[in-house]
Amino acid sequence: MKVEDIKKILIVGGGTMGQQTALICALHGYDVAMHDISMEILEKGFERLKKNCIRITASGEFTPEEGEAAIKRIILTDKPEIAAQDADLIIESVPEDPALKAKIFASFHELCKPETVFTTNTSTLVPSMFAHAVGRPEKFCAFHFHDIAITKIVDIMPHPGTDPETIALVREFAIKIGQIPIELKTENHGYVFNNMLMAFIGSALTLASRKVASVEDIDRSWMGVLHTPLGPFGMIDSIGIDTVWKVTDFWAQKRQDKHALGNAAFLREYVDKGDLGVKTGRGFYEYPAPAFAKKDFLTSGK
Ligand SMILES: NC(=O)c1ccc[n+]([C@@H]2O[C@H](COP(=O)([O-])OP(=O)(O)OC[C@H]3O[C@@H](n4cnc5c(N)ncnc54)[C@H](O)[C@@H]3O)[C@@H](O)[C@H]2O)c1
């Protein structure tokens, strides 16, 4: 398949990342099917996607007309067989659970045409963990996005069985949707920026869970020195506390690391209350007007 042959993108999982990848593909002229387990979840996600679209068009990168046209290119469906119809490229964004991802790939392998390229947006798992389930391992790699409101960096990570043509195709597609591809040469649990990010998030969580400093002061310290618009806890809220918990817990259990287990338990308290961050309106901060975004956050000491 050539990049010009890619016309329709199937987004599996309509959550935080599914909405973002759907929008960026649609804004660049692709037809998109967004698939999730229920229409209720999809419709709720679509409302957030539309708000994101307004924010992007307000920044001037796309005109409001382009934004409206993009929204019309997206269809929502909870039926896998409809989602799979004519899909040329799959971008999977379901929760960070290897068994779930493997199951989804196996079922879409049955439903999609043989040429369809499969990609996973996994944050910390590696594609060889599901390559066996994909049924077309040579047409499979990781294609990992960050928050599209912050950056255009995307990672492409093959597994040992990925066809170099697949890597080249996904790379060309990334450029077509206005992104900056970073290609990993070796499989790694964590991409280039993510590897560094998880180390600093882990350190911030250990400081907070051991009550060395408050969440606000940890963010204040980071923001005050590096002049960033948000600190580690603002970032965890934006990623989704449940997602960061899953990743932290997975590795904490695997490595039986004392600090990481404490970090996972600290995050779990928020997950159990349903305070998942920006997506639920409350996490370490309250949204849409989090304290760290206020003008006097650095100096207020609160
Ligand atoms: N949140 C981030 O900042 C971020 C960034 C890059 C990559 N990722 C990765 O993207 C993936 C998704 O993360 P997210 O933050 O979007 O999670 P999320 O919880 O916001 O969304 C996941 C969605 O998948 C849906 N889903 C669950 N089972 C499904 C199934 N069987 N079929 C179809 N849909 C199903 C859920 O209903 C939910 O809407 C994870 O692998 C995560 O590691 C997340």
The ligand as a Tripos MOL2 file, in Angstrom:
@<TRIPOS>MOLECULE
LIG
   44    48     1     0     0
SMALL
NO_CHARGES

@<TRIPOS>ATOM
      1 N1         -3.7480    9.6240   27.7330 N.am      1 LIG1
      2 C1         -2.6100    9.9200   27.1450 C.2       1 LIG1
      3 O1         -2.0550   11.0290   27.2920 O.2       1 LIG1
      4 C2         -1.9480    8.9080   26.2240 C.ar      1 LIG1
      5 C3         -0.9400    9.3560   25.3540 C.ar      1 LIG1
      6 C4         -0.3920    8.4440   24.4440 C.ar      1 LIG1
      7 C5         -0.8120    7.1210   24.4340 C.ar      1 LIG1
      8 N2         -1.7740    6.7140   25.3190 N.ar      1 LIG1
      9 C6         -2.1940    5.3010   25.2310 C.3       1 LIG1
     10 O2         -3.4000    5.2870   24.4800 O.3       1 LIG1
     11 C7         -4.2190    4.2130   24.9630 C.3       1 LIG1
     12 C8         -5.5610    4.7670   25.3840 C.3       1 LIG1
     13 O3         -5.3640    5.7160   26.4220 O.3       1 LIG1
     14 P1         -6.4870    6.8230   26.7430 P.3       1 LIG1
     15 O4         -5.8450    7.7720   27.6900 O.co2     1 LIG1
     16 O5         -7.0960    7.3150   25.4830 O.co2     1 LIG1
     17 O6         -7.5410    5.9080   27.5400 O.3       1 LIG1
     18 P2         -9.0960    6.2490   27.8450 P.3       1 LIG1
     19 O7         -9.4390    5.4440   29.0310 O.co2     1 LIG1
     20 O8         -9.3160    7.7170   27.8770 O.co2     1 LIG1
     21 O9         -9.8510    5.6750   26.5440 O.3       1 LIG1
     22 C9         -9.8740    4.2990   26.2240 C.3       1 LIG1
     23 C10       -11.1810    4.0150   25.4870 C.3       1 LIG1
     24 O10       -11.1330    2.6640   25.0020 O.3       1 LIG1
     25 C11       -12.4530    2.1610   25.1150 C.3       1 LIG1
     26 N3        -12.4770    0.7010   25.0680 N.ar      1 LIG1
     27 C12       -12.3080   -0.1590   26.1000 C.ar      1 LIG1
     28 N4        -12.4640   -1.4280   25.6390 N.ar      1 LIG1
     29 C13       -12.7360   -1.3420   24.3210 C.ar      1 LIG1
     30 C14       -13.0080   -2.2960   23.3020 C.ar      1 LIG1
     31 N5        -13.0350   -3.6040   23.5630 N.pl3     1 LIG1
     32 N6        -13.2600   -1.8560   22.0450 N.ar      1 LIG1
     33 C15       -13.2590   -0.5280   21.7540 C.ar      1 LIG1
     34 N7        -13.0100    0.4260   22.6870 N.ar      1 LIG1
     35 C16       -12.7410    0.0190   23.9480 C.ar      1 LIG1
     36 C17       -12.9660    2.7400   26.4330 C.3       1 LIG1
     37 O11       -14.3770    2.6720   26.5150 O.3       1 LIG1
     38 C18       -12.4230    4.1570   26.3720 C.3       1 LIG1
     39 O12       -13.3360    5.0570   25.7830 O.3       1 LIG1
     40 C19        -3.4380    3.5390   26.0970 C.3       1 LIG1
     41 O13        -2.7250    2.4500   25.5720 O.3       1 LIG1
     42 C20        -2.5000    4.6220   26.5560 C.3       1 LIG1
     43 O14        -1.3400    4.0960   27.1430 O.3       1 LIG1
     44 C21        -2.3690    7.5930   26.1950 C.ar      1 LIG1
@<TRIPOS>BOND
     1     1     2 1
     2     2     3 2
     3     2     4 1
     4     4     5 ar
     5     4    44 ar
     6     5     6 ar
     7     6     7 ar
     8     7     8 ar
     9     8     9 1
    10     8    44 ar
    11     9    10 1
    12     9    42 1
    13    10    11 1
    14    11    12 1
    15    11    40 1
    16    12    13 1
    17    13    14 1
    18    14    15 2
    19    14    16 1
    20    14    17 1
    21    17    18 1
    22    18    19 2
    23    18    20 1
    24    18    21 1
    25    21    22 1
    26    22    23 1
    27    23    24 1
    28    23    38 1
    29    24    25 1
    30    25    26 1
    31    25    36 1
    32    26    27 ar
    33    26    35 ar
    34    27    28 ar
    35    28    29 ar
    36    29    30 ar
    37    29    35 ar
    38    30    31 1
    39    30    32 ar
    40    32    33 ar
    41    33    34 ar
    42    34    35 ar
    43    36    37 1
    44    36    38 1
    45    38    39 1
    46    40    41 1
    47    40    42 1
    48    42    43 1
@<TRIPOS>SUBSTRUCTURE
     1 LIG1         1 GROUP 0 **** ****
